[in-house]
Amino acid sequence: MKHKLSRRGFFVASTALAAPVRSLLAANKKLILGLELYSVRNELAKDLPGTLQAVAKMGYEAVEFFGPYADWKLEYAKEVRKILDDVNLKAMSAHTGAKYFTPDELSRVIELNQAIGSSSIIMSSGGGVKTLDGWKEVAGKLTAADAKLMPLKMRTGFHNHQTEFMPLEGKRPIEILAANTPKRVVLQLDVGTCLQAGSDPIAWVKANPGRIASMHLKDWKNAPGHEGYRILFGEGYTKWKELIQTAQKTGGLEYVLVEQEGHALPPFEAAEKCLNNLKKVLA
């Protein structure tokens, strides 16, 4: 994944970034509003500096990187950090494949996260696990990562999909992960896939106090296949105000990440409309 990292041409524009939105739902606590960059993945691959600038101008305060970042060179990651600083964006976390949670690979990925300013390395999926014993092995990897990250004032976590909320051998895999990892390990809640699996995201947050430091704000409505996700934030079934309030009060919510997997609108326009809808929920 290569990009031309020239910062010329957007220094002036970066001074006109939208002011941060202050959450009215939490007493004396600010909720950071971010974008999962998978939402603009094609644009990011073509022009990383321009994409980050566009995201910042919409009013987003933070981003989460995904997949390809884990294969960056360290020097490239440091250049990305400069661009983030120039446009006043914070990399809160990075989605990282399970294959990188080996001792050698994790050490390298830690360096990349430190370079871009991210303090959370989130396992993006379990990697095709088929048994509960397999999910216990995933929990073991997360526990080992937590032990390595704690002295560095960093943390790890797991991002659910529909699979983790579907019963397997009488238990939901997400319950196995929660029960077999330290409380420091974040259970990053992907709201839309939780709903699609027939689970209640509010009940899940209440059952796991202090562990929902971040959420993916992806809405869902009943439709065939992936079509249920091709809606904007606020157009689906999620009780967003109640969920966010509960997550702040009980779950330890620190930041949220809009994730838009696809829509009839162009990705930048969809991401901006989702942010505007989120602001209305928080008003």
C-alpha positions in Angstrom: 0.0 0.0 0.0 1.9 3.1 -1.3 0.9 6.7 -1.2 2.6 9.9 -2.2 2.9 11.7 1.1 3.3 15.3 -0.1 1.6 17.6 2.4 1.8 20.6 0.0 -1.5 22.0 -0.9 -3.5 21.2 2.2 -1.8 23.2 5.0 -4.1 26.2 4.4 -7.2 24.1 4.3 -6.3 22.3 7.5 -6.7 25.5 9.4 -10.4 25.6 8.6 -11.3 22.3 10.1 -14.7 22.0 11.8 -14.7 22.5 15.5 -15.1 19.4 17.7 -18.6 18.3 18.8 -19.1 18.2 22.5 -21.3 15.4 23.8 -24.3 16.5 25.8 -25.0 13.0 27.1 -22.1 12.7 29.5 -21.6 14.8 32.5 -18.2 16.6 32.3 -17.0 14.0 29.8 -16.3 14.4 26.1 -17.1 11.7 23.7 -14.6 11.6 20.8 -16.3 11.2 17.4 -14.3 9.2 14.8 -14.5 7.5 11.5 -13.4 3.9 10.8 -11.4 4.5 7.6 -12.8 1.3 6.0 -15.7 3.6 5.3 -13.5 5.4 2.7 -11.2 2.6 1.9 -10.9 3.1 -1.9 -10.3 6.8 -1.4 -7.7 6.1 1.3 -5.8 3.7 -1.0 -5.6 6.3 -3.8 -4.8 9.3 -1.7 -4.1 9.0 2.0 -3.2 12.6 2.7 -6.2 14.0 0.8 -8.6 11.5 2.4 -7.4 12.3 5.9 -7.8 16.0 5.2 -11.4 15.5 3.8 -12.4 13.4 6.9 -11.1 16.2 9.2 -12.9 18.9 7.3 -16.2 17.0 7.8 -15.8 17.5 11.6 -14.4 14.1 12.6 -11.9 14.3 15.4 -10.4 10.8 15.2 -9.9 7.8 12.9 -9.3 4.1 13.1 -6.9 2.5 10.6 -7.5 -1.1 9.4 -6.0 -4.1 7.6 -3.3 -2.8 5.3 -1.6 -0.5 7.9 -0.1 -3.6 9.6 2.2 -4.1 6.6 3.5 -0.5 6.6 7.2 0.3 7.1 7.9 2.2 10.3 9.2 5.3 8.5 6.0 5.4 6.5 3.9 5.2 9.7 5.8 8.2 11.0 5.0 10.2 7.9 1.3 9.3 8.3 1.5 10.6 11.9 2.8 14.0 10.6 -0.2 14.2 8.3 -2.6 13.3 11.1 -1.1 16.1 13.2 -1.3 18.6 10.3 -5.1 18.0 9.9 -5.7 17.7 13.7 -6.9 14.0 13.6 -6.1 11.5 16.3 -5.6 7.8 15.5 -7.4 6.2 18.4 -6.9 2.6 17.4 -6.1 0.2 14.5 -7.9 -2.9 13.4 -5.3 -5.7 13.2 -5.7 -9.2 11.8 -5.3 -12.2 14.2 -2.2 -13.4 12.3 -0.3 -10.4 13.7 -0.9 -11.4 17.4 2.2 -13.6 17.5 5.1 -12.4 19.6 7.3 -11.2 16.7 4.5 -9.7 14.6 2.9 -8.0 17.6 6.2 -6.3 18.5 6.4 -4.8 15.0 2.7 -3.8 15.0 3.2 -2.1 18.4 5.9 0.1 16.9 3.6 1.0 14.0 0.8 2.0 16.4 3.1 4.0 18.6 4.3 5.8 15.4 0.8 6.8 14.3 -0.3 7.7 17.9 -2.7 4.8 18.4 -2.9 3.3 21.9 -5.3 0.4 21.0 -4.6 -2.6 18.9 -7.9 -4.2 18.1 -8.1 -7.7 16.8 -10.4 -7.3 13.7 -11.7 -10.9 13.7 -10.8 -14.3 15.1 -9.8 -15.7 11.7 -12.3 -18.4 10.9 -12.6 -20.1 14.3 -15.0 -23.0 14.3 -15.1 -24.3 17.9 -15.3 -22.9 21.5 -11.9 -24.3 22.2 -10.7 -22.2 19.2 -12.3 -19.1 20.7 -10.5 -19.8 24.0 -7.3 -19.8 22.0 -8.2 -16.4 20.6 -8.9 -15.2 24.2 -5.4 -16.5 25.1 -3.8 -14.4 22.3 -5.7 -11.3 23.6 -4.6 -12.0 27.1 -0.9 -12.4 26.1 -1.2 -9.1 24.0 -2.7 -7.3 27.0 0.2 -8.4 29.2 2.7 -7.0 26.6 0.8 -3.8 26.1 0.0 -2.9 29.7 3.6 -1.6 30.6 3.5 0.5 27.4 0.2 2.2 28.5 -1.5 0.6 25.5 -4.3 -1.9 25.2 -5.8 -4.5 23.0 -9.4 -5.5 22.2 -11.7 -7.5 20.0 -14.1 -6.3 17.3 -17.2 -8.5 16.9 -19.0 -9.5 13.8 -22.3 -11.4 13.5 -20.5 -14.7 14.1 -19.5 -14.0 17.7 -23.1 -13.3 18.7 -24.4 -16.6 17.1 -24.6 -19.6 19.4 -21.8 -22.2 19.0 -21.9 -25.4 21.0 -24.5 -23.8 23.3 -22.5 -20.6 23.9 -21.9 -17.3 22.1 -18.2 -16.9 21.2 -18.3 -13.3 22.4 -19.2 -14.6 25.9 -16.2 -16.9 25.8 -14.0 -14.0 24.9 -15.4 -11.8 27.6 -15.1 -14.5 30.3 -11.5 -15.5 29.4 -9.8 -12.2 29.0 -8.8 -9.5 31.5 -11.2 -6.6 32.1 -8.7 -4.3 30.4 -9.3 -6.0 27.1 -11.8 -3.9 25.1 -14.9 -5.5 23.7 -15.3 -3.1 20.7 -19.0 -3.3 19.9 -20.0 -3.4 16.2 -23.6 -2.5 16.7 -25.0 -3.5 13.3 -23.7 -7.0 13.3 -24.9 -7.5 16.9 -28.4 -6.5 15.8 -28.3 -8.7 12.7 -27.4 -11.7 15.0 -30.6 -11.0 17.0 -28.8 -9.7 20.1 -29.5 -6.6 22.1 -26.5 -4.2 22.1 -27.8 -2.3 25.1 -28.1 -5.5 27.1 -24.6 -6.5 26.1 -23.2 -3.2 27.2 -24.9 -3.6 30.6 -23.6 -7.1 31.0 -20.0 -5.9 30.4 -19.4 -2.8 32.5 -16.3 -0.9 31.7 -15.3 -2.9 28.7 -17.0 -1.0 25.9 -14.3 1.7 25.4 -15.3 2.1 21.7 -18.1 1.2 19.4 -18.6 1.0 15.7 -21.7 3.0 14.8 -23.0 0.9 12.0 -26.8 0.8 11.6 -28.8 -2.1 10.4 -32.3 -2.9 9.1 -33.8 -6.2 8.0 -32.9 -6.9 4.4 -31.4 -9.7 2.4 -27.7 -10.4 2.8 -25.5 -7.3 3.1 -28.2 -4.9 2.0 -29.2 -4.3 5.7 -26.0 -2.3 6.1 -26.4 -0.1 3.1 -28.1 2.6 5.1 -26.8 5.7 6.8 -26.4 6.0 10.6 -29.8 6.7 12.2 -31.8 5.0 9.4 -32.0 1.6 10.9 -33.3 -0.2 14.0 -30.7 1.0 16.6 -31.9 2.9 19.6 -28.8 5.2 19.4 -29.5 7.7 22.1 -30.2 5.0 24.7 -27.3 2.9 23.6 -24.8 5.7 23.7 -26.0 6.9 27.0 -25.8 3.4 28.4 -22.3 2.8 27.0 -21.1 6.1 28.5 -22.7 5.5 31.9 -21.9 1.7 32.2 -19.6 0.6 29.4 -16.8 3.1 29.8 -17.3 4.5 26.3 -14.5 6.9 25.3 -14.9 7.2 21.6 -17.2 6.1 18.7 -16.4 5.3 15.1 -18.9 5.7 12.3 -18.6 2.8 9.9 -20.3 2.9 6.6 -19.8 -0.2 4.5 -21.6 0.9 1.4 -24.3 3.2 0.2 -25.7 4.7 -3.0 -24.1 8.0 -2.0 -20.3 8.5 -2.6 -18.3 7.5 0.4 -17.3 11.0 1.5 -20.8 12.2 1.3 -22.2 9.2 3.2 -19.6 9.7 5.9 -20.5 13.3 6.3 -24.2 12.6 6.5 -23.6 9.9 9.1 -21.7 12.4 11.2 -24.5 15.0 10.9 -27.0 12.4 12.0 -24.8 11.5 14.9 -24.6 15.1 16.0 -28.4 15.2 16.1 -28.5 12.2 18.3 -26.0 13.8 20.7 -27.7 17.2 20.7 
